[in-house]
Amino acid sequence: MRGFLRHISAILAVAAFCVTTANAQFKEEAFTQTYNDTSVHTAAADTADKMFSFKELFGGLAHKQDLRIGTMFGGSIFLPGISQIYNRQYWKLPIIYGGIGALAGTGGYYIHKYNVSKKNYEAALASIPDFATNVSITPGIDYRAKQTGTWLLVGAGLVYWGALLDGAINYKPTEHPHPGRATVYSILLPGLGQAYNGEYWKIPIYWGCLIGSVHYLYTNNINYQRFKRIHNEATTDPNYTGTISAETAVWYRDVYRRYRDYSIVATALFYLLQVIDANVFAYMHDFEVSDDISMNIEPAVIAPDNAYALNPIPTPGIDNAIGIRMGIRF
């Protein structure tokens, strides 16, 4: 019994040693250091206590105070050009608004032209008697206008995206890498934040995951739409003679719809993960990790448990024991 108590005492002593010396296993500065220099205005303001402040935004636009990059980016989302005003690059404003206005206006005109042609075609088709055959309707639907309008609207979106990216590039923090800039980069273009942090090896990993998720999203959605159409035909068309029954079609429809939803979730998670990764590793770029990995073994006197406040009642017959103390530094 006495030997058993000695072993228990040794285990407790080792546990107490680990607890009381845990702060010596790591450099204390690793837990108390700040990763943003408080002497830097843009970095000191780049905290998470406020997500967005109009007072801060308008103060920054008036150049009365420094803006956090998150506030600048958030304002630019709703009003393009705010970043350029804060960065004192006023000459870019006509380019941004001229490009967005011209491309979006022209694209809207062509989309409207397509919609009018489609409406006129459908009206002309409805006016043809049921017994009439081989009747051609001119003019037909203007699909070229739809294609042109779509590409022009995409161009307007690219100008808008470029304005946001330009604002982040010209933001002037005095530290590198800046966590806010890395985050905005990853939001605008997956992998760009990793490139900014110098972690280029992560880019193919994230792009591979995103491309794979989008690929499965696309293929699963095509199959979902296909079996949905087959199910609708099998249940509404009395003359349906397809080889796939309605029960089989609805089963495959639900399966591919579930896979499509999983693909959407996977795409969103990988996108969010690379944003978080860029932010965290920009903050942790100067995290101190010691190269000193050592183990120290030395004899120790192990006191009985009645020597501690945990068990103030003395136990007769239990004395100090000689044991070994081991410490690991890493």
Order of alpha helices (4+ residues) and beta strands (2+ residues): alpha-alpha-alpha-alpha-alpha-alpha-alpha-alpha-alpha-alpha-alpha-alpha-beta-beta
